[in-house]
């Protein structure tokens, strides 16, 4: 069951916001955790790219890009570091 803090695309891949810090991304059946922080501005978030293992099936760049695209679609201002 999806909740208000989950963004899902048609393929079933999801981005789940884990409170004020952290994201759980499910992409093509693999699950990744991204360190993140909500920022002071409403609907603003920063993602820490180095927190995603680069040797995963989608690679850190692919996972982060999927998360950025999903969060941007949901109305967030997203910054990656």
N, C-alpha and C positions, 0 to 999 in steps of 0.2 A: 504494500500500500504506500502510495506517495504522500508526502506532506508538503506544507508550504515552503519548507527549506530545501526542497529537492527540485532540480530542473532535469527533465527527461526529454531526449530526442526520440524520434520515431523508431530508430534502430534499437532502442532500449538502453543506450548508454546514458549515464546519469552523472550529475554533480550534486552532492549532498553537502550542505553547509553545516558544519559541526559547531554551532554556537559562534562565539566571537573569534575563535581561532580554529583553523583547520578545515580542510575540504576532503571528502572522500569521493573519488572519481572512479566510476566503473565504465571502462571503455573496451568494447569488443570482448566482454567477458572477463577481463582482468581488472583488479581493483588496485588503486593507487591512493596514497595519502599525500596531500600537499599542505605544507605549512603555510598559513595565511593569517592575516589580521584584518579585522574591520577597522576602517579609518574613521576619523572624526566627522567627515562630511557624510550626510545620509547616502546610503547605497554606494559606498566606496569600499574597496577591498584591495589589499596588496597580496600577491602570490610570490612565494619564495621558490624559484625554479630549481635551485640546488637541492631542495628537499625531495625531489623525485629522482629515483634511481635511473640513470641514463641507459642502463642495459636492459630495461624492461621491454616487452614486445612493441610498445608504441613509442618508446623513447621519451625522455623528459620533455623535449620540445613539443612532441605530438600531444602528450597529456596536458601540458600547460596551455597549448593553443586551443584544445578542445574546451578546457575549463574557462579560458578567457572568452571564447566565442559564446558559450552557454551563459556565462554571467552577464556579458554585454547584452545579449538578447533579452535577458531578464531585467535589464535596466540598471545594472551596476556600472560604476566607473571603475575600471580595473587597471592596476599597475603591476608589472612583474619586475622582480629584482633577481 
